[in-house]
Amino acid sequence: MRLPDKTSLMRLLAAAVGFCGFLTCTAGHSHILHKEALPTEELKRLNKTLKASDLYMRDKTDVLDSMRRHLESIPAADLDARWKSAMALSETYLPVRADSSLKYAYVAQSLARQAADRRLELQSSMAEINALSTCGIFTKALGRFREIDERSVPQDLKIRYWQAGRKLYGYMRLYVEGEPMFYQEYSTKYYQMDDSLMKYMPEADKTRQFYMAERFVNQGRYKEALSMLNAICADLPESANLYGMSMFQIGLIAKNEGRQTEYATYLIKAAISDIKGCVKDGLALPTLAEWLYGQGELNLAFQYINFALEDAMEGSVRMRTVSIAALLPVIDEAYREKIKASRDELMVYFLLVTFLLIVSGGLVVVLMRMNKRSRANTRKLALISELQESYIGHFIGLCSTYANRLQSLQKLALRKLASGQAEDLQKLIKSGKFGEDQIDDFYRVFDSAILDIYPDYLKDMNALLRPEEAVELKHDGELTPELRIYAFVRLGVDESTRIAQMLNYSVSTVYAYRNRMRNKALDRENFDRDVMRIGRSKVEES
């Protein structure tokens, strides 16, 4: 009888799973109130952009690296040029890495103080406030903002001052959105800053136009807001931060007017803009994830919320990290429930298909494979048993050695005490000779055991290192401290504190040796994992 081929089996399995999905689709999406049409093409473009996010980040990093090199190339005596370069770095870093933005704001402050230029120092302080606000370090940001007397700010710097205040109070009110008293206080301050900006910013300024459009959206004046937002975006590149923020506001208008699919479409456009512009504190992607969760699209929601969280953490945007983290468990739980349900359904139908295969003659093939696998597992178990016996033998030998030495030490102590040589015994113990001898003996026994259990230990370790960094045994055949420390790692003792106790090293010494070996490794990030695989290949090959 001819057995079904692989393609036929897969088609049968797919049909079974599809039928299962049809039966359970209602239960699997019980949290959906009203399913909207998905903007499929836009989602495809977003997924494509997400895959290319590393390329956009690499280009941004190249720009920042070039700016850093330029700062380093400016003579130390040219304080003004160095200050301008540091400020440019702080502003460019702000949406990408807030902690780096803060670092260069401090560099600019230092240069301004050296130049004894109050005007430059004020601008540096505003850059610091912007970075602290984005980082979510609100207490310090608020303190720095209040240190600046508005009356002392030159007229042409007041817009920068109010923008810093607007950003600070805007972030703070979002952070305390669930606390009405604080939210009201910070909202009042926020709108005070906003009002000042509206009065003094030029009407042709696109940023002012955006602030005004954002206010119109909040007031429900959607037609006016939409007209302004479309005009703002008309000649902006998709990667511009202002473009992404405008798309987000247009999305809010669509949502408030009940156009849910359009709402998602504009969130996608805003998210694409954030990714292309390397903006790490964007709201669009986590908001889109929340919307998709409401539509039962758990795979996409899970993917997007995790990407948004990683972005926020990479950009040191603590406030955004907290808000995303609050949403993540809800999506994660629903996603896991879906996976579990799918797994259970798949298992049921897999068993059914397996039964049909057995009926059609597949049992013979399955039994043959099981028999072959059983023989292989038996060989593996035999090798593992030999390894365990070796472990036990060396452990018992080490215990016996220490028992004999302890007995000898006891006899020596009794002999000294009996002959009234307590002082000699005390000097002998204080000299540390016994301890050093015991440690040296332990090293020799341990090294011998490792090289006996893993004859290729040195070769396998060197295979994980760069060729020029290969290590060798000591002249007497003993392991080096690095090899000895990683022998413990191979045995499953991964904590540096425990290794330090066993080898009588300091914890800092163990850390230093481990870092030194990782720096020599071909794959630094996975070095410890690779060490754990030493000696397993022999078992796996069997």
Secondary structure, DSSP 8 states (H G I E B T S, - for coil): -----HHHHHHHHHHHHHHHHHHHHHHHTTT-SS-----HHHHHHHHHHHHTHHHHHHHHHHHHHHHHHHHHHS-TT-HHHHHHHHHHHHHHHTTT-HHHHHHHHHHHHHHHHHTT-HHHHHHHHHHHHHHHHHHT-HHHHHHHHHHS-GGGS-GGGHHHHHHHHHHHHHHHHHHTTT-HHHHHHHHHHHHHHHHHHHHHS-TT-HHHHHHHHHHHHHHT-HHHHHHHHHHHHTT--TT-HHHHHHHHHHHHHHHHTT-HHHHHHHHHHHHHHHHHTT-TT-SHHHHHHHHHHHTT-HHHHHHHHHHHHHHHHHTT-HHHHHHHHHHHHHHHHHHHHHHHHHHHHHHHHHHHHHHHHIIIIIHHHHHHHHHHHHHHHHHHHHHHHHHHHHHHHHHHHHHHHHHHHHHHHHHHHHHHHHTT-HHHHHHHHHTTHHHHHHHHHHHHHHHHHHHHH-TTHHHHHHHTB-GGG-----TTS---HHHHHHHHHHTT---HHHHHHHHT--HHHHHHHHHHHHHHBSSSTTHHHHHHTTTHHHHHH-
